């Protein structure tokens, strides 16, 4: 009998999805994108996403502040709404609470959740609470909306498209590595730790990008670009070529990686939890999108490769030569020590 660590997270998802496909009404899109899509009216669709954070799997209570935990619990679901080109409209939270947890801690968790909610004028409309025997567990569901002609799916990539990301990759994984290696922390590490504990969903950036007809497939980067780009390729039936020299790495990650003998590029490709946007854009529209994006957000877009016809695989290039790299990002179930 196959074990979960052999099947893997996405193998498990792929085995259960077909059993429910016949239950979806016309116009519904379910498992396979950042959000489910439900028809809402003649012009808009409803987006639904849910994310679960478990103590000692997704966060360490002693390392993350309760304010940051509340922020992150909501941010990861907002990032899914962004990945589809949508606007968030409401959230629901369910939380399992250890009995010994101080009420003041919970108040701060909700302060962090509320602060990010206020940024998007996002009401918390309900949820559930229960006790936990040991670990904190927080499940957040976010509803969003999207114009029918603006929704961006993983299946929309086309040969000839340029592959882009909205920011530096690997900083969150670097922050996690600091904690796992138990490195004494100082101000030099602040940026990486903030990226890991308090990610900023790219909702406004995604709405801007989805307004361009030349922007095709899009999703958020949660499992590492090696894994997430593979999702786009599998959904679109295309291949990709990625130039490793073009993967954007922050100066902070490069510096700290050099000091601690980490593989900064490996963290960027497979570390996960960047929550930047990964998207493909028609080649002749790239310059216009880059210019307007930088004018609007005062930060560049980063082209890292291209979409091609062929088998659904990533060809990694370094100095114009193909090199072997893992196409594997973060997945659950593969190790008993996930964090």
C-alpha positions in Angstrom: 0.0 0.0 0.0 1.4 3.4 -1.0 2.3 5.9 1.7 1.7 9.6 1.6 5.4 10.4 1.6 5.7 8.3 -1.6 2.6 9.7 -3.3 3.4 13.4 -2.4 1.1 16.4 -2.1 0.3 16.9 -5.7 0.0 13.2 -6.4 -2.6 13.0 -3.6 -4.5 16.0 -5.1 -4.4 14.4 -8.6 -5.9 11.2 -7.3 -8.9 12.8 -5.6 -9.7 15.6 -8.2 -11.2 13.3 -10.9 -13.7 11.8 -8.5 -15.4 15.1 -8.1 -15.3 16.6 -11.6 -18.7 15.3 -12.6 -20.3 17.2 -9.7 -19.2 20.7 -10.9 -21.9 22.7 -12.7 -21.2 24.3 -16.0 -18.9 27.3 -15.6 -17.3 26.1 -12.4 -13.5 25.6 -12.3 -12.2 23.7 -9.4 -8.9 21.9 -8.4 -6.0 23.0 -10.6 -5.6 26.7 -10.2 -4.9 29.1 -7.3 -8.7 29.5 -6.7 -12.0 27.9 -7.6 -14.1 29.9 -10.0 -17.9 30.0 -9.6 -20.1 32.0 -12.0 -21.6 35.0 -10.2 -23.3 37.2 -12.9 -23.0 38.1 -16.6 -19.8 40.1 -16.0 -18.0 38.7 -13.0 -17.0 35.4 -11.5 -16.6 34.5 -7.8 -13.2 33.3 -6.6 -12.8 31.0 -3.6 -9.5 29.9 -2.0 -8.6 28.4 1.4 -5.2 27.9 3.1 -4.3 26.1 6.3 -1.4 27.0 8.6 -0.2 24.5 11.2 2.2 25.2 14.0 5.6 23.4 13.5 4.7 22.8 9.8 4.2 26.3 8.4 5.5 28.4 11.4 7.3 28.2 14.6 5.5 29.9 17.5 8.7 30.9 19.3 10.0 32.5 16.1 7.0 34.4 14.7 5.2 37.2 16.5 1.5 36.8 17.0 1.0 40.0 14.9 3.0 38.4 12.1 1.1 35.2 12.4 -2.3 36.9 11.9 -0.9 38.8 8.9 0.5 35.7 7.3 -2.6 33.6 7.8 -4.6 36.1 5.7 -1.8 37.1 3.3 -1.3 33.6 1.8 -4.9 33.4 0.8 -4.9 36.9 -0.6 -1.9 35.9 -2.7 -4.1 33.2 -4.3 -6.7 35.7 -5.2 -4.0 37.9 -6.7 -2.7 34.9 -8.7 -6.0 34.8 -10.6 -6.1 38.5 -11.2 -9.0 39.0 -8.7 -10.1 41.4 -6.0 -10.7 40.1 -2.4 -14.2 40.8 -1.0 -14.5 38.8 2.3 -12.7 36.3 4.5 -13.6 33.5 6.9 -11.2 32.2 9.6 -11.3 28.9 11.6 -8.8 28.4 14.4 -7.8 25.5 16.7 -6.4 26.8 19.9 -4.3 25.1 22.6 -6.0 25.5 26.0 -2.8 27.0 27.6 -2.5 29.8 25.0 -2.8 33.2 26.5 -5.8 35.3 25.4 -3.4 38.3 24.9 -1.6 36.2 22.3 -4.8 35.6 20.4 -5.7 39.3 20.6 -2.4 40.1 18.8 -3.0 37.4 16.2 -6.3 39.1 15.4 -4.7 42.6 15.4 -2.4 41.4 12.7 -5.2 39.8 10.7 -7.4 43.0 11.1 -4.6 45.4 10.0 -4.1 43.5 6.7 -7.9 43.2 6.3 -8.3 47.0 6.7 -5.7 47.5 3.9 -8.1 45.8 1.5 -11.4 46.8 3.2 -12.0 43.1 3.7 -14.6 42.0 6.2 -14.2 38.9 8.3 -17.6 37.3 8.0 -17.3 34.2 10.1 -15.5 30.9 10.7 -15.1 28.5 13.6 -13.1 28.0 16.8 -12.2 24.8 18.5 -9.6 23.6 21.0 -6.4 21.9 20.0 -4.5 19.4 22.1 -1.1 21.0 21.2 -0.6 23.0 18.1 -2.2 26.2 16.7 -4.0 25.6 13.4 -5.5 28.5 11.4 -7.6 28.0 8.3 -8.5 31.0 6.2 -11.0 31.1 3.3 -11.0 34.2 1.1 -13.7 35.1 -1.4 -12.8 37.3 -4.4 -14.3 38.5 -7.6 -12.9 38.9 -11.1 -14.2 40.2 -14.5 -14.8 37.2 -16.7 -12.3 38.6 -19.3 -9.7 39.4 -16.8 -9.3 36.1 -14.9 -5.8 34.5 -15.4 -5.4 30.8 -15.4 -2.4 28.5 -15.3 -3.5 27.1 -18.7 -3.2 30.3 -20.6 0.6 30.2 -21.4 1.4 30.3 -25.1 4.6 29.5 -27.1 6.6 32.6 -27.6 5.5 34.1 -24.3 8.2 35.6 -22.0 8.2 34.3 -18.4 8.4 37.0 -15.7 8.3 37.4 -11.9 7.5 40.5 -9.9 10.3 40.4 -7.4 13.4 38.7 -5.9 13.0 35.0 -5.1 14.4 33.0 -2.2 14.2 35.6 0.6 11.5 33.7 2.5 13.4 30.5 2.2 16.5 32.3 3.5 14.6 33.5 6.5 13.4 30.0 7.2 17.0 28.7 6.8 18.2 31.1 9.4 15.7 29.6 11.9 16.4 26.0 11.0 20.2 26.5 11.3 19.7 28.3 14.6 21.9 31.2 13.5 22.2 34.0 16.0 19.9 36.7 14.6 20.8 40.4 14.2 19.6 43.4 12.1 21.4 41.9 9.0 18.8 39.2 8.9 15.7 41.4 9.4 14.7 41.5 5.7 14.8 37.8 5.1 12.9 37.1 8.3 10.2 39.6 7.4 9.8 38.1 4.0 9.2 34.7 5.7 7.0 35.8 8.5 5.1 38.8 7.0 4.7 38.3 3.2 3.0 41.0 1.2 0.4 39.7 -1.3 0.7 41.3 -4.8 -3.0 42.0 -5.2 -2.6 45.5 -6.7 0.2 44.4 -9.0 -1.9 41.4 -10.2 -4.9 43.6 -11.0 -2.7 45.9 -13.0 -1.1 43.0 -14.9 -4.4 41.3 -15.7 -5.6 44.5 -17.3 -3.1 43.9 -20.2 -4.4 41.6 -23.0 -0.8 40.4 -23.6 -0.5 39.0 -20.1 -1.5 35.3 -20.3 -1.0 32.7 -17.6 -0.5 33.9 -14.0 -0.2 32.4 -10.5 1.5 33.2 -7.2 4.8 31.6 -6.2 4.1 29.6 -3.0 5.9 26.3 -3.6 9.0 27.6 -5.3 9.3 28.7 -8.9 10.6 25.3 -10.1 7.4 23.7 -8.9 5.0 26.5 -9.7 6.3 27.0 -13.3 5.8 23.3 -13.8 2.1 23.7 -12.9 1.8 26.3 -15.6 3.5 24.1 -18.2 1.4 21.1 -17.3 -1.9 23.1 -17.5 -0.9 24.8 -20.7 0.8 21.8 -22.5 4.0 23.7 -23.2 7.7 23.7 -22.4 9.9 26.4 -20.9 13.5 27.6 -21.0 14.8 29.5 -17.9 18.0 31.4 -17.8 19.5 30.9 -14.3 21.5 34.2 -14.5 18.2 36.1 -14.8 16.6 34.7 -11.6 16.4 37.8 -9.3 18.2 37.4 -6.0 18.4 40.1 -3.3 21.7 41.4 -2.2 20.8 40.4 1.3 20.2 36.7 0.3 23.4 36.6 -1.7 25.4 38.1 1.2 24.0 35.9 3.9 24.1 32.8 1.7 27.8 33.4 1.0 28.6 33.7 4.8 26.7 30.6 5.7 27.6 28.5 2.6 24.0 28.2 1.4 23.0 27.7 -2.2 21.1 31.0 -2.8 19.9 29.9 -6.2 18.6 26.6 -4.8 16.6 28.5 -2.2 15.2 30.8 -4.9 14.2 27.9 -7.2 12.7 25.5 -4.6 12.3 27.3 -1.3 8.7 28.5 -1.6 6.6 31.1 0.1 7.9 34.0 -2.0 4.3 35.1 -2.8 5.5 37.1 -5.8 3.7 36.7 -9.1 4.8 34.3 -11.9 3.3 35.1 -15.2 3.8 34.9 -19.0 3.4 37.8 -21.4 3.3 38.1 -25.2 6.8 39.0 -26.3 5.9 42.1 -28.3 3.9 43.4 -25.3 6.7 43.0 -22.7 8.4 46.4 -23.0 5.1 48.3 -22.6 4.1 46.1 -19.6 7.5 46.6 -18.0 7.5 50.3 -18.4 4.0 50.9 -17.1 4.6 48.5 -14.2 7.7 50.2 -13.1 6.1 53.6 -13.4 3.1 52.4 -11.2 5.0 50.4 -8.6 8.5 51.8 -8.7 10.0 48.3 -9.0 11.0 46.3 -12.1 9.6 43.2 -13.6 12.1 40.4 -14.1 12.0 38.3 -17.4 13.6 34.9 -16.6 12.9 32.8 -19.7 10.4 31.8 -22.4 7.6 29.5 -23.2 8.2 27.0 -26.1 6.4 24.2 -27.8 7.3 20.7 -26.7 7.2 18.4 -23.7 6.1 19.9 -20.4 9.5 20.4 -18.9 11.8 23.2 -17.8 15.1 23.5 -19.6 17.6 25.3 -17.2 20.2 27.4 -19.0 23.4 28.9 -17.7 25.7 30.9 -20.0 23.7 29.6 -23.0 24.3 26.0 -22.0 21.7 23.6 -20.7 22.4 22.4 -17.1 20.7 19.9 -14.9 18.6 21.3 -12.1 15.8 19.9 -10.0 12.2 20.9 -11.1 11.1 20.2 -7.6 9.8 22.8 -5.2 8.3 22.5 -1.7 5.8 19.7 -1.2 4.1 18.3 1.9 4.2 14.7 3.0 7.7 14.0 1.8 9.4 14.2 5.1 8.3 14.0 8.7 10.2 17.2 9.4 8.5 19.6 7.0 9.8 22.8 8.6 
